[in-house]
Amino acid sequence: MLSTIKAYLGILPNGEPDIKGLAIAKSNSPRFFQQTFEQCLIQLAIGRHSPSEFETAKQRLPEIVNEAVRELRQGKVNLTDLEYSVELREEPLEKFASKRLAQPYQAAWLLDKQGKRPDRGDTIGFVKVLPFRSQGRNFSVKPTSQADLKEVDVNDYVLSLHASLAQVFDPMNVKLKLNASSLADFVS
């Protein structure tokens, strides 16, 4: 069993995963993250029968993640699979007065400007996009309904996926590497 603070992942003898508290498994994580994680779990379940099979399964995990990243970079991932879904816990109109808006409220502001006024308690779906300005404000997300796949901040998704998987992979000593060209993209 893998243990990380108050989160863990285990593979039961029948191959079913036992997951508690992992960020990547939360319902507001993008489906793309969840699907990539699920493919990793399937691989780990295959390796549950012996230590050597488990080591072989672990070595396959970076390949699974790299393939998912390759599909993302090639624009083969659906926009809806990149959506974050977050409940607005505070009244949006009050938050709109702030100079800086958290990402869910950025999406809410854009919806409001389109005539779709979100309320406290509403769930907002948004995707991370390349930074842009609108009406004097800086934005890094758009409501999914307003976004286009060409606007997606792919590098942000890659970094977020790697960070989310690190919670599971680091205790197993599985290291993910960013390829050189994408690392240069992060620095520029």
ABEGO torsion letter per residue (X at the ends): XBBBEABBBBBBAAGBBBBBGBAAABAABBAAAAAAAAAAAAAAAAAAABAAAAAAAAAAAAAAAAAAAAAAAAGABBAAAABBBBBBABBAAAAAABABBBAAAAAAAAAAAAGBBBBBGBBBBBBBBBBBBBGGBBBABBBAAABBAAABBAAAAAAAAAAAAAAAAAAAGBBBBBBAAAAAAAAX
